[in-house]
Amino acid sequence: MTILITGATGQFGGAAVRHLLDRTDELLAVSVRDPRKAQHLADRGVDVRQGDFTRPQTLDFSGVDKLLLVSSEGDNDDRIAQHANAVAAAQQAGVGFIAYTSVTDADTSPLLLAQVHKATEERIRATGIPFSFLRNGMYHENYLGLLAADEVATSAGDGRIASAARDDLALAAAIVPAGDGYENTVHELTGPAAWSFPELAGDRFRSVTDDDLRAAGLPEVIVDIFARAREGVFAQVRPDLEKLLGRTPAPIS
């Protein structure tokens, strides 16, 4: 059996590959834009394939039984098109299973980022290929830099975020394609507790408005994340990550 991982030279994809190498003896392949950056994987016997989501003719998923489709980065419209190319290539190649890294409550969330993941999930479902949607919550790492600063200024107010460690989410993304019985499943993946900026930052916390963040040059998608945190979109703690890992996920502390 061959498992292929996209985005394998990125932070998340790279961690998922590392966990897969530790967990399975199955043949691993990766699809990356620049194979030179994956030489360390080729040295370990991984089948490194050049592939670019923006150039669908380069996507080679031949002989792949299970695909871990790691979501790309960029503008929403670009990402939707890129993911559509990858899903079409998987269908054409006869891939038997797709695990996709999505976002919490992708089909119902008001989050701007969720538009990409809802569209991609719908495309995967439409193929009829068995799937598993790994709906990742926010990463601890998204906020650790802010929390280390002398002043922590956000518009999230006292909204709570049940974030999870990137490495725990990457481990879950390795467990699913390496295992059995995950066909047509949806996993809502969060950390073990929800926290707020005032709680973690204490006296260093300063509440600002969404417009203040825009004026500071933050992209709208980031402003939206803080706004949705304020509304409680990320507050719910789910049990799915702990079930997949077989242990309590790492808290942000």
PEZIWO-V723759 format. One record per residue. N is the residue number from 1. RES is the residue in one letter. PHI is phi as a letter, one per 30 degrees, with the letter a starting at -180 (* if undefined). PSI is psi in whole degrees, 0 to 359 (NA if undefined). OMEGA is omega in whole degrees, 0 to 359 (NA if undefined). Layout:
# PEZIWO-V723759
n-><N & N>
res-><RES & RES>
phi-><PHI & PHI>
psi-><PSI & PSI>
omega-><OMEGA & OMEGA>
This chain:
# PEZIWO-V723759
n-><1 & 2 & 3 & 4 & 5 & 6 & 7 & 8 & 9 & 10 & 11 & 12 & 13 & 14 & 15 & 16 & 17 & 18 & 19 & 20 & 21 & 22 & 23 & 24 & 25 & 26 & 27 & 28 & 29 & 30 & 31 & 32 & 33 & 34 & 35 & 36 & 37 & 38 & 39 & 40 & 41 & 42 & 43 & 44 & 45 & 46 & 47 & 48 & 49 & 50 & 51 & 52 & 53 & 54 & 55 & 56 & 57 & 58 & 59 & 60 & 61 & 62 & 63 & 64 & 65 & 66 & 67 & 68 & 69 & 70 & 71 & 72 & 73 & 74 & 75 & 76 & 77 & 78 & 79 & 80 & 81 & 82 & 83 & 84 & 85 & 86 & 87 & 88 & 89 & 90 & 91 & 92 & 93 & 94 & 95 & 96 & 97 & 98 & 99 & 100 & 101 & 102 & 103 & 104 & 105 & 106 & 107 & 108 & 109 & 110 & 111 & 112 & 113 & 114 & 115 & 116 & 117 & 118 & 119 & 120 & 121 & 122 & 123 & 124 & 125 & 126 & 127 & 128 & 129 & 130 & 131 & 132 & 133 & 134 & 135 & 136 & 137 & 138 & 139 & 140 & 141 & 142 & 143 & 144 & 145 & 146 & 147 & 148 & 149 & 150 & 151 & 152 & 153 & 154 & 155 & 156 & 157 & 158 & 159 & 160 & 161 & 162 & 163 & 164 & 165 & 166 & 167 & 168 & 169 & 170 & 171 & 172 & 173 & 174 & 175 & 176 & 177 & 178 & 179 & 180 & 181 & 182 & 183 & 184 & 185 & 186 & 187 & 188 & 189 & 190 & 191 & 192 & 193 & 194 & 195 & 196 & 197 & 198 & 199 & 200 & 201 & 202 & 203 & 204 & 205 & 206 & 207 & 208 & 209 & 210 & 211 & 212 & 213 & 214 & 215 & 216 & 217 & 218 & 219 & 220 & 221 & 222 & 223 & 224 & 225 & 226 & 227 & 228 & 229 & 230 & 231 & 232 & 233 & 234 & 235 & 236 & 237 & 238 & 239 & 240 & 241 & 242 & 243 & 244 & 245 & 246 & 247 & 248 & 249 & 250 & 251 & 252 & 253>
res-><M & T & I & L & I & T & G & A & T & G & Q & F & G & G & A & A & V & R & H & L & L & D & R & T & D & E & L & L & A & V & S & V & R & D & P & R & K & A & Q & H & L & A & D & R & G & V & D & V & R & Q & G & D & F & T & R & P & Q & T & L & D & F & S & G & V & D & K & L & L & L & V & S & S & E & G & D & N & D & D & R & I & A & Q & H & A & N & A & V & A & A & A & Q & Q & A & G & V & G & F & I & A & Y & T & S & V & T & D & A & D & T & S & P & L & L & L & A & Q & V & H & K & A & T & E & E & R & I & R & A & T & G & I & P & F & S & F & L & R & N & G & M & Y & H & E & N & Y & L & G & L & L & A & A & D & E & V & A & T & S & A & G & D & G & R & I & A & S & A & A & R & D & D & L & A & L & A & A & A & I & V & P & A & G & D & G & Y & E & N & T & V & H & E & L & T & G & P & A & A & W & S & F & P & E & L & A & G & D & R & F & R & S & V & T & D & D & D & L & R & A & A & G & L & P & E & V & I & V & D & I & F & A & R & A & R & E & G & V & F & A & Q & V & R & P & D & L & E & K & L & L & G & R & T & P & A & P & I & S>
phi-><* & c & c & c & c & c & i & d & c & d & d & d & d & d & d & d & d & e & d & d & d & d & c & b & c & d & d & c & b & b & c & b & d & b & e & d & d & c & d & d & d & e & d & c & j & d & d & c & c & d & a & b & e & d & b & e & d & d & d & c & c & d & i & d & d & b & c & c & c & d & d & d & c & k & d & e & d & d & d & e & d & d & d & d & d & d & d & d & d & d & d & d & d & i & e & c & a & b & c & b & d & c & b & e & h & e & d & b & d & d & d & e & e & d & e & d & d & d & d & d & e & d & d & d & e & d & d & i & d & e & b & b & c & c & d & d & d & d & d & e & d & d & c & d & d & d & d & d & d & d & b & c & c & b & c & d & h & c & d & c & b & c & d & b & d & e & d & d & d & d & d & d & d & d & d & d & d & d & c & b & i & c & d & h & b & b & c & c & c & b & d & d & a & c & b & b & d & e & d & d & c & i & d & d & d & b & d & b & c & e & d & d & d & d & d & d & j & d & d & d & d & d & e & d & d & d & d & d & d & e & d & j & d & c & d & d & d & c & d & d & d & d & d & d & d & i & a & d & d & d & d & d & d>
psi-><141 & 129 & 127 & 138 & 130 & 162 & 33 & 351 & 2 & 175 & 312 & 309 & 321 & 319 & 320 & 318 & 315 & 316 & 322 & 319 & 329 & 339 & 341 & 152 & 4 & 158 & 127 & 140 & 154 & 150 & 118 & 153 & 323 & 98 & 337 & 329 & 350 & 17 & 326 & 333 & 319 & 324 & 338 & 10 & 9 & 138 & 104 & 122 & 137 & 129 & 141 & 121 & 333 & 349 & 84 & 335 & 344 & 350 & 116 & 98 & 22 & 139 & 7 & 127 & 317 & 135 & 126 & 104 & 102 & 124 & 145 & 181 & 160 & 194 & 153 & 311 & 320 & 317 & 320 & 316 & 319 & 314 & 323 & 320 & 317 & 318 & 318 & 319 & 322 & 318 & 317 & 326 & 353 & 29 & 139 & 348 & 137 & 121 & 127 & 131 & 104 & 207 & 155 & 131 & 42 & 325 & 347 & 350 & 142 & 356 & 136 & 317 & 332 & 338 & 319 & 312 & 324 & 313 & 319 & 318 & 318 & 320 & 319 & 315 & 321 & 337 & 336 & 0 & 132 & 143 & 166 & 125 & 117 & 91 & 90 & 136 & 188 & 148 & 141 & 318 & 340 & 337 & 347 & 324 & 318 & 316 & 341 & 352 & 163 & 329 & 136 & 98 & 114 & 167 & 15 & 349 & 224 & 20 & 143 & 148 & 119 & 62 & 167 & 158 & 137 & 319 & 325 & 319 & 323 & 324 & 318 & 322 & 341 & 322 & 319 & 305 & 337 & 346 & 190 & 158 & 16 & 13 & 134 & 51 & 155 & 127 & 120 & 109 & 113 & 172 & 181 & 350 & 152 & 144 & 165 & 158 & 316 & 325 & 315 & 327 & 339 & 230 & 345 & 350 & 136 & 125 & 129 & 175 & 166 & 320 & 327 & 319 & 320 & 318 & 333 & 357 & 9 & 140 & 153 & 326 & 327 & 318 & 319 & 322 & 315 & 320 & 318 & 327 & 319 & 327 & 355 & 13 & 329 & 14 & 336 & 130 & 128 & 153 & 355 & 320 & 317 & 322 & 317 & 318 & 333 & 20 & 169 & 128 & 156 & 129 & 165 & 333 & NA>
omega-><179 & 175 & 178 & 180 & 174 & 177 & 190 & 177 & 175 & 183 & 182 & 181 & 179 & 177 & 179 & 177 & 180 & 179 & 178 & 178 & 179 & 190 & 188 & 174 & 179 & 178 & 179 & 174 & 176 & 175 & 184 & 179 & 182 & 182 & 179 & 180 & 180 & 181 & 179 & 176 & 176 & 179 & 178 & 176 & 178 & 177 & 183 & 181 & 176 & 179 & 183 & 181 & 182 & 178 & 189 & 180 & 180 & 186 & 183 & 178 & 181 & 178 & 182 & 177 & 181 & 181 & 169 & 183 & 179 & 185 & 182 & 178 & 178 & 179 & 183 & 183 & 179 & 181 & 178 & 179 & 179 & 180 & 177 & 177 & 181 & 180 & 178 & 179 & 178 & 179 & 181 & 182 & 179 & 177 & 186 & 184 & 178 & 168 & 186 & 179 & 186 & 179 & 183 & 176 & 188 & 185 & 183 & 187 & 174 & 183 & 178 & 180 & 184 & 180 & 179 & 188 & 175 & 181 & 181 & 177 & 180 & 179 & 179 & 178 & 184 & 180 & 186 & 178 & 175 & 188 & 165 & 179 & 179 & 187 & 184 & 169 & 178 & 178 & 169 & 186 & 177 & 190 & 185 & 177 & 178 & 185 & 179 & 184 & 179 & 177 & 181 & 184 & 177 & 176 & 183 & 182 & 178 & 176 & 186 & 184 & 179 & 184 & 181 & 178 & 179 & 183 & 176 & 178 & 177 & 177 & 177 & 179 & 174 & 183 & 186 & 180 & 179 & 184 & 179 & 175 & 181 & 183 & 175 & 180 & 177 & 182 & 176 & 194 & 178 & 173 & 186 & 181 & 176 & 184 & 176 & 178 & 177 & 181 & 184 & 184 & 178 & 184 & 181 & 183 & 174 & 180 & 177 & 181 & 175 & 180 & 175 & 180 & 177 & 181 & 178 & 175 & 178 & 177 & 183 & 181 & 178 & 176 & 180 & 179 & 178 & 180 & 180 & 174 & 178 & 181 & 177 & 183 & 184 & 191 & 188 & 175 & 181 & 182 & 192 & 182 & 179 & 179 & 180 & 184 & 185 & 178 & 177 & 177 & 180 & 174 & 183 & 179 & NA>
